[in-house]
Amino acid sequence: MLPQRTSDYTHAIDIQTSAPYTSAVDPRSKHATWVEVDLAAIEGNARALVALTNARLMAVVKANGYGHGAVETARAAARGGAAWFGVARPEEALELRDSGIEDPILVLGPAPGDSLEPLVAREISITVCNSDHIASAARAAQSLDSTAKVHLKLDTGMSRLGAAPSEAASLARRIGDSDSISLEGVFTHFARADEPEAPTNREQLRRFDDALSQLVADSLRPPMVHAANSAAVFTLKDAHFDMVRVGIALYGLQPSKEWSLPGEFQPALQWKSQLTRVRELPAGTGVSYGQDYVTENEERIGTFSVGYGDGFRRTKGNQVLVAGKPVPVIGPVCMDLSMVQLDSIPEAEVGYEVVLIGNQGKAAISAEQVAERWGTINYEVTCGIGLRVPRLVGYPDSSR
């Protein structure tokens, strides 16, 4: 008898096809590999974030919701109290609007000129960093006989995007002089908020505060001031201002190795597959490309349908869960397939569930553990799960 799935989802959606996906359908009957996204976890994480701050919550759903699926996770975050949504690019904002999301949306990076008119027309807020950005937003709004909502970004130490804090007042005044632009917000971004003791955090906050003081003195302070990302929500409470922008913590993933999220936060994503072949190989048999893994004795080897084409890296030391136990991935990961050593699980057979990220029985593999093996961060792990991997997005039976 095959192990039961670890999660049964009701009212779920396969967001690759927008087809309903209910708990009566076992993903193993349809997919070689899949991601399950628990919307109850995202909703609960959003609710916890709202309770932690006295500010509005912007749910950052860029990069396909950090690999979780942008639209459905945005809706779950809204049910948890998120009032705004943040994206990186115009097409991400338009996807949310096209899905029926009417809440405020901010494109966090400067938008190409030809994308500005569609953003203004759909009442999507735009980031500006200099006079050229302001002029482009004004022209787009004028062509529509409308008003562009803009947020002025200040570079307080990230050295990536934004105006110098000393330019804040003059740029805000330039925006105020135009009938076609409305200064809706001003913001900055911390470079090291995930390092609570880094002195640059306080220095960035001081620079931002100084710029805000000048805006207030000149009666130019906009309604929305925001600076705190996920880590800063917990480590820099002075930076909450009018709104906090939360990405990684919304998905229940750790913002930093330095500290852990409170216990009420839950990871939302599990990545799974299934065994497609199990067989005994004699001693001296090479496995996978290059045959750098050679069986020492007769060994039980399984194949599952995940490879680097899905975002599973060719790093040595990978592990997955089968029948509630960690087992090693052996030989180089292929584009579409990987192999595991199953001597510790003699009962394993074709169809057994394989967990790359998530829980199985009492065992678990976190995105943070995968990131540690790959020499990267959990953001890159979930964002790197390929688009050909279906996302089954919904609420587990137990949450409804």
N, C-alpha and C positions, 0 to 999 in steps of 0.2 A: 504493500500500500504506500502511495506517495505521500510525503509530508504535506500537511495543509498549508495554504498560504498564511503568511503572518498578518495580513491585513485584508479585510473585506470592505469594499467601498460601495456606498450607495450614492446614487445621483451623480456618479463620476462622469467625466468627459475625457475622451481621447482627443486632446487638443490638436493632434496632427490632422484629424479628420472631422472634429467637432461632433463625433457620433457619441450617443449615450453609452456609458460603460457601467453596468450594474454588478453587484456582488454575485450574481448568478453566473457571470462569465469569468472563468479562470484566465488570467493573462497568458498562461502557458499554452493555451489552445489557439492563441492568435499571434503572439509576438515572440521573437527570439530573445529580445531584451526590452526592458521597459523601465520607466521611472514612475514611482507612485508618489504623489504629492498630497499630503494631508492638509486640507484647507482648514480643518479645526485647529491645527497647530498654528498656522499663520494668523488666523483670527484671534486666537488666545494670546499669541505673542504681541499682536497689535494692541490688544486690550491692556496687557501688562505695561506696554510702553506708554500708553495714554495715562495710566494710573501713576507712573513714575514721574511724570512731568506736569507742569502747569501750562504747557505750550501745545499748540497744534502739532499733529503728527503728519509729516510727509513720508509716505511709503515709497521708497525708491525701488522701482520695478524695471530698471534698465537691464539690458543684456538678457532679455526674455525672462525677467524676474529672477536674475542670478541663476538661470537654468531651470527655474521651477515653472515657468509659464507666466507671462506678464498679465494677461487679462483676468484669468481666474484668480490669481493671487491678489491682484489689485482689488477685486470685488470682495475677497475674504478680508483683506486689510480694512476695507471700508466698513465691513460689518463689525470689525473690531474697534472702529473709531477713527481710522485715518481720514483726514480731511483734505489732504493734497496728495498728488502723485508726482514723483520725480523720474525723469528719463534722461538719456544722454543725447538722443538724436531725434530729429523731427519725425521720422517715420515711426518711431516708437510711440510718440505722442498721438499721432494720427491713428495708429492701431487702437489705442485706448478709446479715442473718440468714436471710431467706426464701430466699436463693440458696444457703444451705448453709454460709456462712462462720461458723465457730465461734470464731475468734480473738477476743481482747479488742477491744472497740470503745468509743470515747469520743465522746459528743456534746459538742462543744467549746463550745457556747453553752447558756444556760439553756433548759430544755425547758418548754413549756406544761404546766399542771397535769394536764390530762386525758391527756397522753401519758406520764406517769411510770409508771403501772402496767404498760403494755406493755413499757417499757424495763426495768423491774426484773424482770419475768417472763422476759425474754429474756437476762438477765444482761448488759445493756448499761450501761456506766458513765455517770454523770451529772455534769455540771458544776454546782457551787453557788458562789454569790458572796456570799450574805448569809444571815441567820437565817431569812428567809421561805423561801428555796430549801431550806434544810436541813429545815425543818418539813414542807414539801410532800413532799420525798423520803421522810421518815420515815413520813408518813401513807400514802403509796403502798405502801411496804414492809410496813407493819403490816396493811394490807388484804389483802395476799397471804401474810401470815405468813412473810415473807422478809426479806432484807437488801438494802438499796440500796448499791451501790458508787458512791462519789462522789469527784470531784476538786475541790479548792478552788482557785478562780482568784483570783490577786492582781493588782491593777492597780498596776504599778510605773511607769507613765508613758504608757501608750497612751490612757488616759482614755476607754475604750470599755466594758469589762465588768471586773468583779472587785472584790474587797474591798481596802481599804487594807492595806498590809503590816503596819501596826500592829495590825490586827484578826486577823491570822492565828492567833495562839495561842488567842485566846478562841473563835474560830469552830471551830478544830480540837478544842478541849476540849468545845464543845457537841456536835460530832459524836460524839466519844468517849463522851459521857454517854448516848447513845442506843443501845439494843440493836438498833435497826432500820437503822442506817447504819454503813457501814465506810468510813473515810477511806483511800482507795486511793492518792490522789496529790495533789500541789499543783503549780501551774504558773503561769506568766506569759507575756506575749507582748511581743516587742520592736517598737517603733514604727519604728525606723530601722536595723534590722540590715543592710539593703541599702546603707547608707552606712557603710562600714567606719570612717571617721574621725569619725563623729558622736559627740560627747562624751556624749550622752544614753544611748548603749548601755551604757557602763560605769556610768553612774549608775543605770540600771534594774537592772543586774546587782548592784550594791552593795545596793540596796534589797531585792532578792530574797534575796541572801545574808544580810542582816541578819534578815529574817523567818525564814529557814531556821535560823539560829543559835538564835533564840528557840524554835523548834519542837524542835530537838535538846535544848536545855537543859531543856525541859519534858517531854521524852520523848514528843513528839507527832509527830515526823517520820514521814511515811507512806513506804511502800515505793517509790513512784514520784514522782520529782521531775523536771520537764521544763520547758524554757524555749526551746530553740533551734529556730527555724524554718529554712527552707532556707538563707537567707543566713547566719544565725548559726552554722550547722554549719561554715562555712568561715571566718567572720570573728571568731567569739567561742567559741573552743574551751573556755574556762572555763565555758561555759553548757551543755555537753553533759549533765551530771548523769547521771541513770539512763536517760533516753530523749530522742531528738530527734524532732521532728515535721516531716516533710518533705512539702511539696506540690509546688511548681513545679519544683524540681530533679529530682524523681522522674520527671517527664515529659520531662526533657532540655531544659527551657526555662530561660533565664537569669534568676536572681533579681534582677539589677540591671544597669544600664548601667555601673556602676563597675568591674566585673570580670567575667570569663568563667568558666564551669564548666570543670573539667579535661577534657582531651581524651577521656577514656573515656566521658563522658556523651553520650548521643545523643538527639536529639528523636524522639518516638514518633509524632507526628501529621503526616499529609499530608491536604490538602483539595483535591479534584479535581472536575472537571466534563468536559464535552466540547462541541465545537462542534456546534450544532444547525442553523446556517444560515451559508453563506458566499456573498457576492455582490459584484459590482462596482457601486459607486454613482457616478453622474456628479458632476462638480463642482457645488457650490452646493446639495447635499442635506443637510438637517438630520437629525440623529441623536438619538433618544431624546426624553424629555419636555423641553419648553422649547426644543428644537432649538438649544441653546447651543453645540453642536459642529456645524459646517458644513464639509463636505468642500471642500478648496481645489482639488483636482484629482480625476480619477477615482481612487477609492480602494477598496481591497479591505477589506470590513467583515465581521466574524464576530459571531455571537450565541452566547452560552452560557447555560446554565440555572442561574444563581445570581443572587440579588438580595438586597435588604436584608431580605426575609422569611426569608432563611437566615442572616443575620448579616453579610453583606458590605456594608459601609457605603457611603453615598453621598458619600464623600470624593473630591475631585479628586486625581489623581496615582496612582490605583491601577494596578498592573501585575499581569500573570499570565504564566505560561510557556506557550508553544505551540511544539512541535517543538524544544524545548531552547533557546528564545530568549525574553527578556522582551519583551512587547508591551504598549502602553498600553490601558487601559480608557478608552473615550471616551463622552461624554455622561453624564448622570446615571444611576446604577445604578437599575434598576426594582425592583419588589417581587420578581419571579421571574426576571428576565433581565438580562444585561449585554452590552455590545457592545465589541469590540476592533478595533483597526486592524491589519490583516494585510499591509500592503504589503511588509514585510520577509520574509514567509513565503509566497511565491507558490504553494507546493505545498499549503498548508493546505486541508483540505476537511472536510465534515461528518463527525463522528465522531472527529476529532483530539482528543487529550487536552488539557485545560486544567488547569494547576496553579496554585492560589491560594496554598497553603502547601506547601512540600516541594521535592523534587528532580526534575529532568527533564534527562536527559543530564548535562552538566557544569554546568548552571545550577541555581540554588536561590533560593527566596524563603523567608525564615524568618519565624516568628511575630513576632520582634522587629522585622524590617523593616516588616511590616504595621502593627505597633503604632506605629512611628515615623511612618508616613504618616497614621495615624488620630489621632495625638496622644493616645495612651493607652498601656497596658502590655500585655505579652503575655498576662497572666492574662485580661484582658478579651476579647482576641481569641479565644482557644480556648474560654473559657466562653460566649462569645456566639454560637458556631456553633449554629444553630437545631436544635431537636429533630426537625424533619422531615428533616434531613440524615442519611441512614443512616450508622452507624458500622460499618465492616467491621473486626473486631477479631481479630487472629490473629498467627501467626508466619510471616514470609517463608520461602520455600523454603530460602534460603541459610543460615538460622539453625538448621535442624533436619536 
